[in-house]
Amino acid sequence: MKITWEAVVARRMRRHHLVGSAASAADAVRAMCGAHAQIAAAGEVSVALRVAEATRETVQRDQELVKTFGPRGTVHLLPLEDLPMWTGALSALPASGVQPEPIRMSPDEIDQVVVAIGEALADADLTVDELTEEVVRRTGEWARTPTIPAFQGAWARWRQAVYVAAHAGVLCHGPLRGRLTTYSNPHRFRPFEPMPAEKALTELLHRYLYSYGPATPQQFARWLKTTPTVVKRYFDGLPRVELNGQTAWLAPGDDEFPDDRADGVRLLPYFDAYGVGSFPRELLFPGKAFARATARGQAGNYPLLLVDGVVAGVWHQKKSGRTLHVTVEALTPLNRRRRTLLAAEVDRLAAILGGTPSLTLGDVTVGAHA
């Protein structure tokens, strides 16, 4: 079966709640297969713009969400209810980005640290310095040795196991203590058991395909930051379609596509899941947008202007007092109707962030992550 790119875009926009609102923040995050939250404000805006009347504060207070290390080892907001699947799937993936041999922790050392982290966080939220002392007390001084290159010197050796502990389900982000990040144990919020690996990876693939499909093993692997070899067998038996001359896969029984096209204007923040997880890149970022809004095909470095579901520009925000100044650089002409829709998007963004909106159409002169 051949499908059109327009039908794919229309379906993804609906399923990402970029057309129509989600019932809750957890539903919005589930629909995205996780909200990238390495930049906390951007992650909170990603969720809030998909839920009617939501703000950054309501997302922050939502007890059905947990901040932890998700796909690609980056910080994500995930539904607390879905941690059995996420921990089962992510802990089954081969390790990536391991340290050089002279400083690499052994499997036994990693196991010791993961147990120590789980115990230390079982009854308290701890800063990284406090957690260091607890891990060292439970394992030995070897865990304190500075080995991981960091911005200001080197981090303690035990921190090589932070992602492992998160994927094992014994570490997540806790509440901020002033400006300091704390870590917690998600079992304090709701006890759970990680789902068996095969079941978890199958479930995660089906959810990804529902949100981002049709897709290929290469695209799913790239989204997870693993190799196609690891995930390819999970595609066996799934329905196939042809998109843009390429074979792609769908979730089981999920072969319905809308007849209408996506319509409208949306502003997406840094690393919004729609841009990061959607492929093919050259279709989502057509023409000049590929060079302007990606870093050699890597999405997320710029906030995105979507017109009819595809990238048509970039934007930047700056708050001055109560005023939220938003500059939008459109790569395609905006007629009167689209300018009206864009103004409404800026109003919504200002409401999410608690400011008074100000819109300027013009070049965005700052670089990525500015």
N, C-alpha and C positions, 0 to 999 in steps of 0.2 A: 504494500500500500504506500502510495506517495502522499506526503502531506506538505503543506506550504509553510513557509516561515511565518507568514502573517497569522496562521492558525495557531502555531506554537506560541508566538508572543501573546496572543489574546488569552490562551489558556494559562500561561505562566503568570500573567498579570493578575488574573482572577485568583489563582491559587496562592499567590503571594500577598493577597489582600491589598494590592495596589489598585484594584478596582473593587469597591466594596470593603467594608471594615470587618476585622476579626472580632469575635465575641469577647476575647480576653487577651491579655499580653501573652499568656502561655500558648494560646492558640496561634497567635501571630508568629511566635518564635518557632513553634512546631512546624508551621507552614513553610518557614524559611530553612528548616533543618539546622537551626541554630542561628543566633544573631552575633556576628563578629563584634567583640567588645574590647579589643585591645586598646582602642580609644574609647573610654567609658561613655563620654557624651554622645559620640556617634552611634554606638550600639543602642543607647537608650532612645535616641531619636529614631533609629531604624524601627524599633518596636512601636514607639508612640504614634508614629505617622500611620500605622496600620490599624490603630484602635481608636474609635471615636472618643473624643474628649480626653484622651490620655495625654500626660505630660511626662517630662523626665522624672519628676518626683513620684508619680504614680507607678512608673516602671521600677524605680529604685525600691519602692516599698512592697512590690509584689512578692509575696512569700511563695508563690508557685514557680518562681524562677531561681536558678542558681548560676552563679558566675564561676566558671572553671575552665580548664584547658580542654578545648574541643578539637575539631579536625585541624590538621596541619600544625598541631601543637600551639595554637594561638588561643587567646582568651575569648571565650564565647559565653553568651547567656543561653542556657538550656532549660527546658521544662524539668522541674524536679522529678516529676512523674516518669520522665523518659530516661533517667540515669541508668536503670538496669540495661537498656539497650545500648546507650552510648558507652558505658564502661565496658560492657562485653565486647563491643565491636572494636573500640580503639585499643584496648589492651591486647587484642589478638593480632594487631598489625605489627610487622617487623619494625624494630627500632630504627629511627632515622636521626641524622645529625649527631652521632655519637662522638665522644671526645677522643683525641689521639691516644694511642696505646699507653704511653707513659703515665697518663693521669686518669685513664678510664677506670671506672668502678667495675669490680667483678660482679657477676650475677648474684653471688652470695652477699656481697656488700649492698647491692641494690635492694635485695630482699630484706636485709636488716634495717635499712633506712626506711623502707615503705612501712614496715611494722612499727618502727619507732614514731614515724609521722602520725600514723593512725592512732596510736596510743596517746601521743602528746596532745592531739587535737580532739580527743574524745570528750573532753569536758571543758575546753577553753578555746577562745579565739586568740591566736598568737601572732605577733609580728614576726618578720623573718629572723630578726636577731634573737627573739625569745625562742623561736622554733629551733634555731641553731643550737642553743644551749640544751634544749630538751633532747634533740637528736644525738648530740655528742654525749650527753649523760647516759643515754640508753645504748649507744654503740661503741664509742671510743673517740679519742682525740683525732684519729685518722680522718674522721668525718669533717673536722674543722679546717683541715689543710687548705689554704687558698690555691685553687687550681683552675677555675673557670674564668677566662678573660672577661672582664666587665668594663663598664665605662670608667669606674674609679678603682682600678686595681684588679683584684680577682675575687670571685665568690668562693665560698666554702665548698669542699668536694661533694658533700651530701646533696647539694642542689642539682646535681646531675639527675637525681631521681625524682624531682618535683613532678615532671610530666607523668612519670610512671605511677607515682602515688595518686595523681588526679585520675588517671585512666583506670587505676585499680579501685577507685571509688572511695578513697580515704582522705582526700584533700580537695578543698574548693576555696574560693575567696570568702572571707568573712566580712563583717561590717568595717567600714573605715574607722580608724582611730585618729581623729584629726585628719592629717594628710597621709597617715601611714596605712598601708595595706595590711590587713590581717588575713590569716588563713584559718579555716575551720574544717570540720569533718562532716560531710553531708549526711551521714547516718544520724547525726543529732537532729536533723530536720525531719527525716523520714527513713527508717531502716529499709534496706533493700539488699538483694543479691544480684550481682552482675549476671546478665543473660548469657547462656552458653554461646561461645564464639560463633559457631556456624549459624545459629538462629539469629544472633544479633547482627552479623554482617548482612545476612539476607534481608532482614527487616530494614536495616539502614539503607541498603541499596534500593529497596522498593519505595521507601519514603523519598529518597533523593530523586528517583525517576518520576514519582508523582509530582514533585515540586519543580523539577528542572528538565524532565524528559521531553522528548526523546534524547537519549545521550548514549555515548559509547563507553566501553571499558576504559579507554585512555582518558576521557574527560572525568569520569568518576574517580579514577586513580589520581588524577591531578588535583581534584578537589580534596581528596583525603591525604594528599602528599604521600602516596605509596606508588607501587609499580603496577602496570596493567596485569602482569603475571599473577599478582596476589589476588586481584578481584575478578579476573576474567571468567573463572568457572562459575561465579555466582550469576552470570548472565545466561547460562545454559537454560534453554527452554522458554525464555522470555520472548514476548512478541516483538517483531521487528517491523520497522517502517523505513522508507527512504526519505531523507531530508537533504535537500541541496545536493543530490547525487551521491550521498553517503548513507550507508546502513547505520541505523541507530535503534536503540532498544527502548521499550516501554515497560511500565510496571504491569503485573498480571491483570488482565481484564480492563485495562485503562486505555482504550483506543478511541475514545470519543473526543472530538475537537470542535470548538465553536465555529459557527459559520461566519460570525461577524469579526471585524478587526478590532484591535486595541485602539482606544481613542482617548486623548487627553494629554495632560502635562503633569509630570511629577518631578520633585526634587529629592534625590536620594543622598544621604550623607556618605562620608568616607566608609569604605569597606562594607557597604550594604550588600546583603547576601544575594540580592537579585543580580547585581553586576558581577560579583565574585564567582558565583556558582553556575552562571548561565553560559552555555556554549551553543553554536560555534561563535567564537569571539568576533570574527570578521563580519558576522551578520548582526550581532548585537551592537557592535561598535563600527558602523559602516563608514566608508570613506575617510574623511578627515578626522572623525571621532576616534579611530583606532590609534592614531599618533598622538592626538591631543589628550585623550582621556585614559590611556593605559601606559604602562611602562613596559614596552616591548611585548605587549600581550598580557601582562599581569594587571588585573583589574583591582580597584580599591584605592589607588593612590590619589584620586581626585573625586570630590562629590560630583554626582552625575545629574544632568538634565535629561529626562526622558520625554520624548515626544512620540506619542502613539506606541509606547512600549520599547522603543530603541533609543540608544544614546544619541543626543543631538546637541551636546554641549557640556560645559562644566560650570561650577559656581563656587563662590567663596562667601563666608560670613565673618563679620567682625562686630562685636558688641561694644557700644560706646554708651556708658550710662545705662539707660533703659532701652535705648534704640538698638535694634538688630539690623545692621546694614548688610544686605545681601546683594552681591554682584553676580549677574548671570551672563556668561559668555555663550551665546547661541551660535551654533555652527550651521543653522538653517534659518531662513526667515520665519518670523513669528507673526502671523496675522492678528487682527484685533481680538478674535475669539481666544487664540492661544495666549495672548498677552493677559487677557482677563483671567484665564485659568492659572497662569503663572503667578499673577498677583495673589490669587487665592491660596496657592501653595506657600507663598512667602508669609501670608497671614497665618496659615496653619503652623508653619515652622516657628514663627514668633510666639504663638500661643504655647507650643510645646516647650520652648526655652524661656518663656516668661519675659517677653520684651515687646517693644513697639516696632512694627515692621517698616523697613525702608528698602525699596527695590531700585536697583540701577542695572540697566542693560549696557554691557560694555565688556572690554577685555579683562580677564582675570590675570593679573600680573604676578601673583605669588606662585611658588612652586608647589610640588607635591607635599602633602602632610602639613601645609602651612596653617 
